[in-house]
Amino acid sequence: MTTLKEGDKAPEFKVINELGEDMTLADFSGKKLVLYFYPKDSTPGCTAESCNLRDHYADLKTKGFEVLGVSADGEASHQKFIKKYELPFHLLADTEKEVLNAYGVFGPKKFMGRTFDGIHRTTFVIDENGMIERIFTKVKTKEHTEQILESYQ
């Protein structure tokens, strides 16, 4: 659904994390960033994806990646999600859908014959200079880290 392409400049953002602290894309300048968008805290697919990134977080860090999750859930929901699953990275509380819209991942979805607006599970890998290196629109929730790392081999 996103109109962004690999090689595009990643849209800037300033949104609070689960602790109410402002986070920006510039905070990750000089680092590779795995920016993953997911529909909802503590749902089966989102939990599988987040836990896969958690379980392989050390591998990602070793290869120079930072990880940041984004959904429209609020701070309290993110805090519970992080605590329950011991997630070692921040989650952005994009309740106003500013980042979701900037990255083009919020819009019409179909589920069980019904159309509704929601978050399209999408991951962007942003390089040290703020450029989009990879975009994953067909995320394998239980193998997402492998998907990301394999694309760099």
Buried (B, 14 or more C-beta within 10 A) or exposed (E): EBEBEEEBEBBEBEBBBBEEEEBEBEBBEEEBBBBBBBBBBEEEBBBBBBBBBBEBBEEBEEEEBBBBBBBBBBBEBBBBBBEEBEBEBBBBBBBEBBBBEBBBBBEEBEEEEEEEEBBBBBBBBBBEEBEBBBBBEEBEBEBBBEBBBEEEE
